[in-house]
Amino acid sequence: MDAATMQASREFFDDSRNGFVLYIQGLSAGDISGQDVATIQSELRRIANTLSGWTEHSDHPNELTCSCFSDRCCNLSDMIVEVAELVTIKDGQLPLTVLNMFNMLYMQIGRLTLDGHREEDEYARGFDRMAKDEDRRWQIGSQGPDDGRAALLLGFWTRLNRFPKPGPNCTSECLGTYAGNP
């Protein structure tokens, strides 16, 4: 891949990631903007398919991605499809559990970066800090009153952060972040 193509690919990645974050962040705030269930599910599946396509970045020798980038994309893609199946609208609102899942998803998507250490990707670093704060809240159990959703949401958060095995070129930051210690 020549330098111009690689740069265009990186810009597409950044623009897509940022757009996905904004869309899912809006959903997490309850903003469905007149969309019906089928439209939301379709958009979520499109996002999941795009994430699956990003695995090509980890196969290119000139990319700075960690070898687990592909696993992270595939995991997020699967989790998005899972949440898409839970989308319902009652009285013009999404269920609170689904809103919380969207909140977790947009943080994790925002953390994705093509720069292995994130130093060059301030956007991803911001979401990385948010995700670490979220993880601390789960560790100390400060998620608010439990109405039966806490175990489900903790399980969802844990699965979002689970990656089976680090790859050969994973950085120490990546190992700490994605080996179950966000």
N, C-alpha and C positions, 0 to 999 in steps of 0.2 A: 504494500500500500504506500503510495507516494505521500509526501508531507501535506500537500493540499487536500488530498482525500482524507487523510487521517485527521486533519484539522476540521474539515467539514463533518466528519463522523463524530468528533468530540463535541462540536457545537450542537449537532442534532441530539446527541445524548443529553447534554446540559438542558437544552430547550425542552426536550420531551420529559425528562425527569422533573424539571421545575413545573411544567404544566400539569403533570400527574399529581404532584404534591398539592398544587393549588386546587385541583378538582376534588381530590379526596379530602383535603383540609376543609373545603366548603361543605362536603357531605358530613364530615365529623361535627360541624357546627350546626347541622340540621338544614342547610341550604340546599333544597332539592330543585329550586328554580323551575317549578312546574313540570319537572320530569316525572314520568311514570316509572314503575318498577322495571319494565322491559328495557327502557332507555338507559337507566342506571346500570342494570346488569350488562347490557351490551357494551357500554363504555368501560366498565370494569374489566370485562373480558378482553377488550381491545388493549387496555393497559397491560393486562397479564400477558397477552401475546407479544406485545412489544418488549416487555421485560425478558421473555424467553429468547427473543432475538438478540438481546444485548450480550448473550453468552459469546458471540463471535469476537467481542473485544478481548476476552481472556485468551483467545487462541492466537492472537497476533503477537509476534516476538517484540515488536517495537512499543507495544502498549505497556503502561506502568501498572496495570491492574494486578492485584493479588490473584493467585491461582484459585482462591475460593470465591472470586467475584461471580463466576458462573453459577456456583452453588447458591449464592445469596440471591441472584436473580431468579433462579428456578424455584427456590423456596418461597420468595415473595410472590411469584406468579401463582403458585399453587394456593397460597393463603388468600390472595385476592379473589380467585375463583371460588374458594370456600365461602368467603364473606358475601360474594355476589349472590350465592344461593340463599343467604339469610335475609336479603333485602326484602322488606315489605313496607308498605306505607299504610298507616292507619290514621285517619283524621288529619291527613296532610303531613304526617311526621314519620320519621324512621324510628325503629326501636332503640332505646337507650344503649343496649348492649352492642348493637351494630354501630352506633355513633362512636362508642368507645373503641371498637375494633378499627374503624376508619382512622381514629386519632393515632392508634398504634401503627397502622399501615403507612400513613403519610410520613411519620417520623422515620421509619425504616427505609422507605423509598428515598427520602431526602438525604439519608446517610450514604447512599450509593455514590461512588466516585470512580473515575477512571485513573485517578492519581492515588497510588498505593498508600501514601502516608497522609493524605488529605491536606497537607500544608498549603497546596496551591488551590484547593477547592474550599473556599470560605463558606460557601453555601452548605456543603456536606458537613463541614466542621460544626456549624451551628446546629444542624439536626443531630449530629453525634452527641453534642452536649445535652440536647433535649432528651435523647434516648437514655443517656446515662442518668439523668435526673429521674426519668420515669422508672428506670430499673431500681434506683435507690428507694423510690416511694414504694415499689412492690416489696423490696427487701425489708423495709421497716413496717410495712402493712398500713401505710397512711393513705389508702385509697378511698376513705370515707366510709359511711355506713354500708354494711354488707347486706344486700337484699337477695342474696343467692347468686349474684353474677360474678362475685370476686374470684371464685375458683375457676370458672370458665374463662374469664379474662386473663387471669394469671397463666393458665395453661396456654392461651393464645399468645400472650407476650413471650412466654418461654419458647414456644415453637418458632416464633419469629426470629429469635436469637440463636436457634440451634443450627449448627453446621457440623456435619459428621466428622470430617477430618480436615485439618489444615493442609494446604498444598505446599509444594516445595519452595515457592517464592513468597510465602506469606510473611508480612512484616510482624514485628513484635506487637505493634498497635493492632494489627488485624487479628493476631492470635488472641489478644486480650479482649478485643471487642466482639469477635464473632465466634469464639469457642465457648460461648455460654456465659461470658462475663462482660456484658455490655457496658 
